[in-house]
Amino acid sequence: MHNALPPLTALRAFEATARLGAMSRAAEELSVTPGALSHQIRGLEDYLEVKLFERLPRSIQLTPAGAALYPGLQGGFQQIREAVAALRRLADPNVLVISTPPGLTAKLLAPRLYRFAETHPDVEVRVASSSKVADFLTDGVDLAIRNLPLGSPPPQGLVVEHLMNLQVLPVCAPSAIARFGSLTTPSDLARFPLIQDDMMIGTTRLPRWSEWFEAAGAPEAAHGGGLGFNSPDHALDAAVEGAGALLAQTILAHDDLKSGRLVAPFDLALPTGREFCLVYPDGSTKRPIVAAFREWVLREVAATCVSCAGGAKD
């Protein structure tokens, strides 16, 4: 085995793969192809003259040699990330980076963020709207709002604060009722195109129309056509335009319901087993601008939906 250090890129490839447990995810994080990542790891194995991973048909796992190497590398790269993140904050002490899902950005945060800016004119707020879970070190994010399973244990080194429980409720525009007919009973929805929020099919599995009809004690409405969207704000925009009825996330529909752009013909809201949470690194509220934003967003959520902030029904 050589005494000199192996190439840094190869060590980084190994650390990311071991941490994420999949070459595809590590390649995505490092912005390289899976083939290039595999080549780097094989080069590291050749350099160290040991095998670091067992390559199984559908997964990989560390060998004893890989398990011995990983903790030291993981700690070292973590210290590097923390040092770079600290340097970035020092260079831009008044820049605040917030990561939120696109739908929450469009329907909850963006319409209210000017109020924070008015009371903190020296703070430059940057919103990184993405469904991808932010890395607080590599992405330069200060706080994030995330959709999480209820009661999830906080990841190591992070603080997770409950903002509101996530529920879904049928909504439609007054123009849709004028077009398709009144909604007195759930079976009346058979006349309506049912808009699909396809986010509900993915990893953040939420109740769908079939489950709502079952909870309402009604047969599922037969319908043809309809629209599907993979972003809840787009689905809400379609509902506002009268395209049909939508099983909407109540907090995202809040402003449209309050303004009358949407109505909720039935009061049966389904719990989802999920919640929106404020997430940030432990100790980061020692920065005044982080503490100020945390306090502001908690107040805004309470003002927007007091019962949601307390974890009860909208």
C-alpha positions as CSV (number, residue, x, y, z in Angstrom):
1,M,0.0,0.0,0.0
2,H,1.3,3.5,-0.9
3,N,2.3,6.0,1.7
4,A,1.2,9.0,-0.3
5,L,-2.4,10.2,-0.3
6,P,-4.7,8.9,-3.0
7,P,-6.2,11.4,-5.5
8,L,-8.7,13.6,-3.7
9,T,-11.3,13.1,-6.4
10,A,-11.2,9.4,-5.8
11,L,-11.5,9.8,-2.1
12,R,-14.5,12.1,-2.6
13,A,-16.1,9.6,-4.9
14,F,-15.8,6.9,-2.3
15,E,-17.0,9.0,0.6
16,A,-20.1,10.2,-1.3
17,T,-21.0,6.6,-2.5
18,A,-20.6,5.2,1.0
19,R,-22.6,8.0,2.6
20,L,-25.4,7.9,0.1
21,G,-25.4,4.1,-0.4
22,A,-25.8,4.2,-4.2
23,M,-23.4,5.1,-7.0
24,S,-26.2,6.8,-9.0
25,R,-27.0,9.2,-6.1
26,A,-23.3,9.9,-5.5
27,A,-22.8,10.6,-9.2
28,E,-25.7,13.0,-9.2
29,E,-24.3,14.8,-6.1
30,L,-20.8,15.1,-7.6
31,S,-22.1,16.0,-11.1
32,V,-20.4,13.2,-12.9
33,T,-21.7,10.1,-14.7
34,P,-22.1,6.8,-12.8
35,G,-19.5,5.3,-15.1
36,A,-17.0,8.1,-14.3
37,L,-17.7,7.6,-10.6
38,S,-17.2,3.8,-10.8
39,H,-13.9,4.4,-12.6
40,Q,-12.7,6.7,-9.8
41,I,-13.6,4.1,-7.1
42,R,-11.9,1.3,-9.0
43,G,-8.8,3.5,-9.3
44,L,-8.9,4.1,-5.6
45,E,-9.2,0.3,-5.0
46,D,-6.2,-0.3,-7.3
47,Y,-4.2,2.4,-5.5
48,L,-4.9,1.1,-2.1
49,E,-4.7,-2.5,-3.2
50,V,-8.0,-3.4,-1.4
51,K,-11.6,-3.9,-2.4
52,L,-13.8,-1.2,-0.9
53,F,-17.3,-2.2,-2.1
54,E,-19.1,-5.5,-2.7
55,R,-21.1,-4.9,-5.9
56,L,-24.3,-6.8,-5.6
57,P,-27.0,-7.2,-8.3
58,R,-29.1,-4.3,-7.1
59,S,-27.0,-2.6,-4.4
60,I,-23.6,-2.1,-3.0
61,Q,-22.2,-2.6,0.5
62,L,-18.9,-1.7,2.1
63,T,-16.3,-4.4,2.6
64,P,-14.4,-4.5,5.9
65,A,-11.7,-2.4,4.3
66,G,-14.3,0.1,3.1
67,A,-16.0,0.2,6.5
68,A,-12.6,0.9,8.1
69,L,-11.8,3.7,5.7
70,Y,-15.2,5.5,5.6
71,P,-15.5,7.1,9.1
72,G,-12.2,9.0,8.9
73,L,-13.0,10.2,5.4
74,Q,-16.6,11.1,6.2
75,G,-15.4,13.2,9.2
76,G,-12.7,14.9,7.2
77,F,-15.0,15.9,4.3
78,Q,-17.6,17.0,6.8
79,Q,-15.1,19.4,8.4
80,I,-14.1,20.7,4.9
81,R,-17.8,21.3,4.1
82,E,-18.3,23.1,7.4
83,A,-15.2,25.3,6.9
84,V,-16.4,26.3,3.4
85,A,-19.9,27.0,4.6
86,A,-18.5,29.2,7.4
87,L,-16.4,31.1,4.9
88,R,-19.4,31.7,2.7
89,R,-21.4,33.1,5.6
90,L,-18.5,35.3,6.5
91,A,-18.3,36.7,3.0
92,D,-22.0,37.4,2.8
93,P,-23.2,37.9,6.4
94,N,-26.4,39.6,5.3
95,V,-27.4,36.9,2.8
96,L,-30.1,34.5,3.8
97,V,-30.7,31.4,1.7
98,I,-34.1,29.6,2.1
99,S,-34.9,26.3,0.5
100,T,-38.6,25.4,0.0
101,P,-40.7,23.1,-2.2
102,P,-42.0,24.9,-5.3
103,G,-45.6,24.7,-4.4
104,L,-45.0,26.2,-0.9
105,T,-42.8,28.9,-2.4
106,A,-45.5,30.0,-4.9
107,K,-48.6,29.7,-2.6
108,L,-47.4,30.5,0.9
109,L,-43.9,32.0,1.0
110,A,-43.6,34.3,-2.0
111,P,-46.9,36.3,-1.3
112,R,-45.7,37.0,2.2
113,L,-41.9,37.4,2.0
114,Y,-42.1,41.1,1.3
115,R,-43.2,41.6,4.9
116,F,-39.9,40.1,6.1
117,A,-38.0,42.3,3.7
118,E,-39.7,45.4,4.9
119,T,-38.7,44.8,8.5
120,H,-35.2,43.6,7.6
121,P,-34.1,45.9,4.7
122,D,-30.4,45.0,5.1
123,V,-31.0,41.3,4.6
124,E,-30.8,39.8,1.1
125,V,-33.1,36.9,1.0
126,R,-32.6,34.2,-1.7
127,V,-35.2,31.5,-2.2
128,A,-34.0,28.2,-3.6
129,S,-37.2,26.6,-4.7
130,S,-36.7,22.9,-5.2
131,S,-38.2,19.5,-4.4
132,K,-34.7,18.2,-3.7
133,V,-33.7,18.0,-0.1
134,A,-31.1,20.7,0.5
135,D,-27.7,20.0,1.8
136,F,-27.0,22.7,4.3
137,L,-23.3,22.6,3.8
138,T,-22.8,22.0,0.1
139,D,-25.8,24.0,-1.1
140,G,-25.2,27.1,1.1
141,V,-28.7,26.9,2.5
142,D,-29.5,28.5,5.9
143,L,-33.0,27.2,6.6
144,A,-35.4,24.9,4.8
145,I,-39.1,24.2,4.9
146,R,-39.8,20.5,4.3
147,N,-42.7,18.1,3.9
148,L,-41.9,15.3,6.3
149,P,-43.7,12.2,7.8
150,L,-45.3,13.1,11.1
151,G,-42.9,12.6,14.1
152,S,-39.8,11.9,12.0
153,P,-36.7,12.0,14.2
154,P,-34.5,15.0,13.3
155,P,-31.4,14.1,11.3
156,Q,-28.2,14.4,13.3
157,G,-27.0,18.0,13.6
158,L,-30.3,19.5,12.5
159,V,-33.2,21.1,14.3
160,V,-36.7,20.3,13.0
161,E,-39.6,22.5,14.1
162,H,-43.3,21.7,13.4
163,L,-45.1,24.3,11.3
164,M,-48.4,22.7,10.3
165,N,-50.0,19.4,9.6
166,L,-50.7,18.6,6.0
167,Q,-54.3,17.8,5.0
168,V,-56.1,17.6,1.7
169,L,-59.6,18.9,0.8
170,P,-61.7,19.1,-2.3
171,V,-61.8,22.6,-3.9
172,C,-63.0,24.1,-7.1
173,A,-63.7,27.6,-8.6
174,P,-67.1,29.2,-8.6
175,S,-66.9,29.2,-12.4
176,A,-66.5,25.4,-12.3
177,I,-69.7,25.1,-10.3
178,A,-71.5,27.4,-12.8
179,R,-70.2,25.3,-15.6
180,F,-70.6,21.7,-14.3
181,G,-73.4,22.1,-11.8
182,S,-73.8,22.5,-8.0
183,L,-72.0,20.3,-5.5
184,T,-74.4,19.1,-2.8
185,T,-73.2,15.6,-2.3
186,P,-69.9,13.8,-3.2
187,S,-71.6,12.0,-6.0
188,D,-72.1,15.3,-7.8
189,L,-68.4,15.3,-8.5
190,A,-69.1,12.8,-11.2
191,R,-70.0,15.8,-13.4
192,F,-66.6,17.4,-12.8
193,P,-63.2,16.7,-14.3
194,L,-61.0,15.7,-11.3
195,I,-57.7,17.4,-11.4
196,Q,-54.8,15.2,-10.3
197,D,-51.9,16.5,-8.3
198,D,-49.4,13.9,-9.4
199,M,-47.1,14.8,-6.5
200,M,-49.4,12.5,-4.6
201,I,-48.0,9.5,-6.5
202,G,-44.4,10.0,-5.6
203,T,-42.4,9.7,-2.5
204,T,-44.6,12.2,-0.6
205,R,-47.6,9.8,-1.0
206,L,-50.7,11.7,-0.1
207,P,-54.4,10.6,-0.2
208,R,-55.9,10.5,-3.6
209,W,-59.5,11.0,-4.8
210,S,-60.4,7.3,-4.3
211,E,-59.5,7.6,-0.7
212,W,-61.5,10.7,-0.2
213,F,-64.6,9.2,-1.7
214,E,-64.1,6.1,0.6
215,A,-63.8,8.4,3.6
216,A,-66.9,10.3,2.5
217,G,-68.9,7.0,2.3
218,A,-69.6,7.6,-1.4
219,P,-68.8,5.6,-4.5
220,E,-65.9,6.9,-6.4
221,A,-67.1,9.4,-9.1
222,A,-66.7,8.1,-12.6
223,H,-65.2,10.8,-14.7
224,G,-63.4,11.1,-18.0
225,G,-60.5,13.4,-19.0
226,G,-59.1,15.8,-16.4
227,L,-55.7,17.3,-16.0
228,G,-52.6,16.0,-14.1
229,F,-49.7,18.1,-12.7
230,N,-46.5,17.2,-10.9
231,S,-46.5,20.5,-9.0
232,P,-49.3,21.4,-6.6
233,D,-49.2,25.1,-7.4
234,H,-49.9,24.3,-11.1
235,A,-52.8,22.1,-10.1
236,L,-54.2,24.9,-8.0
237,D,-53.8,27.4,-10.8
238,A,-55.8,25.0,-13.1
239,A,-58.5,24.7,-10.4
240,V,-58.7,28.5,-10.1
241,E,-59.3,28.8,-13.8
242,G,-62.3,26.4,-13.5
243,A,-60.7,23.3,-15.0
244,G,-62.4,21.0,-12.5
245,A,-62.2,19.9,-8.9
246,L,-58.9,19.3,-7.1
247,L,-58.0,17.4,-3.9
248,A,-55.8,20.2,-2.7
249,Q,-53.3,20.6,0.1
250,T,-55.3,22.9,2.4
251,I,-52.4,25.2,3.4
252,L,-51.5,25.8,-0.3
253,A,-55.1,26.5,-1.1
254,H,-55.5,28.9,1.8
255,D,-55.2,32.2,0.0
256,D,-57.3,31.2,-3.0
257,L,-60.0,30.0,-0.6
258,K,-59.8,33.2,1.5
259,S,-60.1,35.4,-1.7
260,G,-63.0,33.4,-3.1
261,R,-61.0,32.3,-6.2
262,L,-61.7,28.8,-4.9
263,V,-64.5,27.3,-2.7
264,A,-64.5,24.1,-0.6
265,P,-67.9,22.5,-1.2
266,F,-67.3,19.8,1.4
267,D,-65.7,20.1,4.8
268,L,-64.2,16.6,4.8
269,A,-60.4,17.1,5.0
270,L,-58.2,14.0,5.1
271,P,-55.1,13.8,7.2
272,T,-52.0,12.7,5.4
273,G,-49.6,11.7,8.1
274,R,-47.3,14.4,7.0
275,E,-46.3,17.9,8.2
276,F,-44.5,20.9,7.0
277,C,-41.4,21.6,9.2
278,L,-38.8,24.3,9.5
279,V,-35.3,22.7,9.3
280,Y,-32.0,24.3,10.1
281,P,-28.5,23.3,11.4
282,D,-28.2,23.1,15.2
283,G,-26.7,26.4,16.5
284,S,-27.4,28.4,13.3
285,T,-30.0,30.6,15.1
286,K,-27.0,32.3,16.8
287,R,-26.8,34.3,13.6
288,P,-29.3,37.2,14.0
289,I,-30.7,37.0,10.5
290,V,-31.4,33.2,10.9
291,A,-33.1,33.8,14.2
292,A,-35.1,36.7,12.8
293,F,-36.4,34.6,9.8
294,R,-37.3,31.7,12.1
295,E,-39.4,33.9,14.3
296,W,-41.0,35.6,11.3
297,V,-42.0,32.4,9.5
298,L,-43.5,30.9,12.8
299,R,-45.6,34.1,13.2
300,E,-46.7,34.1,9.5
301,V,-47.8,30.5,9.7
302,A,-49.7,31.2,12.9
303,A,-51.4,34.2,11.3
304,T,-52.2,32.4,8.1
305,C,-53.7,29.3,9.7
306,V,-53.8,29.3,13.5
307,S,-55.3,25.8,13.7
308,C,-52.7,24.4,11.2
309,A,-49.9,25.9,13.3
310,G,-51.3,24.1,16.3
311,G,-51.6,20.8,14.4
312,A,-55.4,20.7,14.2
313,K,-57.8,20.8,11.3
314,D,-57.9,23.8,9.0
